[in-house]
Amino acid sequence: MANSRQIKRRINTAANISKITKAMEMVSASKMRRAQQQALAARPYTRAIQRSLQKVAQYTDPSLHPLLTTHTEGKDVLVIFSTDRGLCGGLNTNLFKAAIQWTRTRPNYEVIPIGKKAVTFAKHMGLTIAAQFTEMPEVASVADILPLAKVATDGFLNTGYKSVWLLHMDFINTLTQRVKLTQLLPLSAELEDVDRGLVNPELRSEYTFEPGPQEILGELLPYYLESSLYQTLLEAKASEHSARMVAMKNASENAKSLVSELKLLYNKSRQAGITSELLDITTATLTVTQ
């Protein structure tokens, strides 16, 4: 059994760790609430733009827009939304496992890592990096994803990207986040429930478009692309802070349990020491009296 001094040192170490993880838990909880509110508040806007696109697409031929055109050749690009910092459980590990599976099915690809962890992963695995972004603001705005939107759009329209995919953690609730893979470009996937402009005119709602449905579609598509990227970033942030808060909460509870176990061990060690000393005194006394 370890001596009392060693056990006492371990108790102090575990108690200090518990204080640190508790403080990190409280900070993460504050950031988590803000990130969750931001992600949930932005969802209706993204869905509204998608519904508007689907409605306008009924009155025009969506395939005429370059962002909706399917490419048969070129590179598939994967945008990986990770974190800049660790201590968030298995969040990044699950993302990177999905990224590896994605690359195995595509012979010609590039990646765009978002976050320091994804950049490190891509370099370690020897993946071809088209662009990289780190240190996204905690309170993000649409302006923060415009450089990413430009890289994706220019690559699809001018550089010959075949498709652009988004890989991120989708926020479900504080305890649950799941890996989600969605196609960003071409945007035709967002209009899949619209029959390519061939909807029966009798089934359409009556709308008047100014200047025209094709022009409105062209204006809506970039907005939808930006809002999709922004929503993805918000979901990733909410997932990150939720995972980190839960991880720090579990770490704090484990540290407290360890302190309790060590205190019990410490008391047993002290009791054993006292008992041993009493036996020594008793033995010495008996020896003297004899």
N, C-alpha and C positions, 0 to 999 in steps of 0.2 A: 504494500500500500504506500502511495506517495506520502511524503511528510507534510505536516500542516502548512509549512511555509510555501511549498510548491502549490498546494491546493488553494491557499489564500491568494496567490498570484494569479492563478487561473480564474478565480472568482472575480477578481478586479478586472481582468482582461475581458471576460464575458460581459460584465456589467457595463464597461465602457463601450463595448461594441453595441450592446442593447441601446444605450443612449444615442449613439450615432445613427443606428438604423431607425430608431423611433423618430428622430429629427428628420431624417430623409423621408420617412413615411408621411409625416405631416406636410412637408414641402410638396411631395408628390401628390398628396390628396388635394391640396389647393390647386395645383396645376391641372390635375385630372378633372376636377369639377369645371374649370374654365374651358378645357379642351373638349370635354363632353358636350357642354352647352353650345360651343361653337360648331361642333360637327353636326349635332342634331338640328340646330337652327338653320344650317345651310342646306340640309337635305331637301326641304320643300322647293327651294329655288331651282336646284339641279333637276328635280323631277318635273317642275313646271316647264323648263326649257325643253326637256326631252319630249314632253307632251305637245308642246308647240311645234317642234320639229316634225313629229309624226303627223300632226294635223296639216301642216303646210305641205308635207311630202305627198299627201293625197291629191294635191292639185298640180303637181309637177313631176318631172322625171328626176329623182334624186341622183341617178347615176351620172348626170351631166356635170355635177360639181366635182372638182378634182379631189377634195377630201373624202369623197364617197366612192372613188374609183378603186376597184380591186386591182392590185399589181400582181403579175405572175412571176416576176423576177425581182431580185434585190435581197437585202438583208432584213431579217427579223430583228427587232430591237426590243429589249426588255428593260423597263424602268423599274428599279428596285427601291422601294421606300423603306429604308431602315432607320436606325437611330444614330445620333452622334455619340451617345454615352451608353454604357452597359448597365448592369444591375437591374435588368427588366425581365428576369426569368429566361424562358426559352423562346422569347419572341423572335429575336434575330436568327436563332438557330433554325426555327421552323421556316422562316422566310428563305434562308439560304438553301435548305434542303429542297424546297419547291423550285428555286432558281436552277439548281443543278439538274433536276428532273426536266425542266423546260429546255435547257441547253442540249440535253441528250437527244431530243427529238428534232433538232434543227441544225443542219450542217453549216448554215451561213448566218451568223448572228453577231450582234454587238449588245453591250449593256450600258445603261446609264444609271450608275449608282447614286442614290440620294441618301446622304448621311455618311459619317466617317466609318461606321461599321461595314456598310456595303462597299465602300471604296477599298477598305482593307481586304475584305473577302474577295472582291473581283481581282485585285492584284495578286493575292495569294493563290488563287485558282488559275491565274494566267488568262483571264477573260479579256477580250478586246473591249476597251472602254471608249465609247463614242464621245461622252461628256460626263462630267461629274459635278455634283452640287453638295455642299456641306454647310452645316450651321444655319439651317433654316430657323427663322424666328419662332419663339415659343407662341407668340400671338401672331399667327400668319395672316396675310392679306392676299388678295388676288394678285397684287403687284409682285409678290414674292415668287409666284410660279410662272410669270410671264417669260423669263429666260428659258425655262424648261419647255414651255409651250412653243416658243420660237424654234428651239432645237428640234423638237419633234415634228413640227409643221414643215420647216425648211427641209429637213431630212426626207420627209415623205414626198414633198412636192418636187424637190430639186436634186437631192442626193441619191434618190432611188431606193429608199426604204420600202420593203415589201409590206411590212406591218409594224405597228408599235403596240406593245403590251404593257400593262401596269400590274406590278406585283406588290401587294401591301397587306397589312393586317386590317381586316374589316372589324370595326368596333360593334360588338353586340351588346355587351353590358360590362360592368366593372370586372367581373370574373371571367368573362368569355370574349376572346378575340380569335378570329379565324383567318387563315391565309386565303386571300382572294386574288384571282388572276382574271383580268378583264382586257378586252381588246379596245385600244384607244383609236387607232387608225388602221384601216379605213373606218370611218364612222358609220358605215352602212349597217353594222350590227345593231346600232341604236334604233334603226328604223325597220327592224326585221318583221315587226307585226304590221307593217304597211306594205301593201302589195305593189310596190314600185310604181306608184302613180296610176295603177290600173283599177283603183277602187271604183265600183259602180257609181256613176254620178248621182243616181237616185238615192243612194245610201249616204251621200255626203251631207254634212251640215252646210247651210248656205253662208258663205263668208265673202266679203269683198276685200281684196288685197290691194294695197297701194304701196309701192308702185306695181308690184306683181309678185306672185308666189315664188318664182325662181330667184328674184332679187332678195326677197325676204329670207329664203332658205340660205342664200349665200351670206347674209348678214348674221343669221342665227348660228351657223355652224362654228365659226371661231369662238363665239361667246360660250357655246356649249362645250367645246374642247377645253377652254380655260376653266370653266366652272367644274368640269369633270376632274381636271388635275387638282384644282383647289379642294374639292370635296375629298379626293383621295388623300391629299396631304393632311386634311383635318381628321379624317378617319385614322390615319397612321399616328398622328399626334395623340389622339384620344386613347388609342390602343397602347401606345408607349407608356403614357403616364399611368394608365390603369394597371398595366402589367408591373410597372415599377412600384406602385403603391402596394399592390398585393405581395410582391416579392419582399419589400422592406417590412411589411406587416408580419409575414411569415418568419423573416429573419429575426425580428424583435421578439416574437413569441418563442422561437427556438432558443434564443439567447437567454430569455428569462427561465425557460425550462432547464437549461444547462446550469444556470446559476443556482437554481433550487437543488438540483442533483449534487452539485459541487458542495453546497453548504451542508447537505446531509452527509456527504463523504467527509467533509472537514470536521463535522461534529463527531463522527465515528472515529476519525483519526485522533482527535483530541481525547476522546473517551478512552481509546486504547492506550494513549500515552499516559493519561492519568492513572489508569488501572495498572499499567506496568510500573509506574513510579511507586504506587501504593504497595505493590507486591515486593518491590525492592526494599522499601522501608520496613515492611512487616518482616521480611526475611532477615534484614540486618538487625532488627530488634530482637528477634528470636535467637539469633546467633549470639548477641551480646548477653542476653539473659541466661543463656545456657553456660 
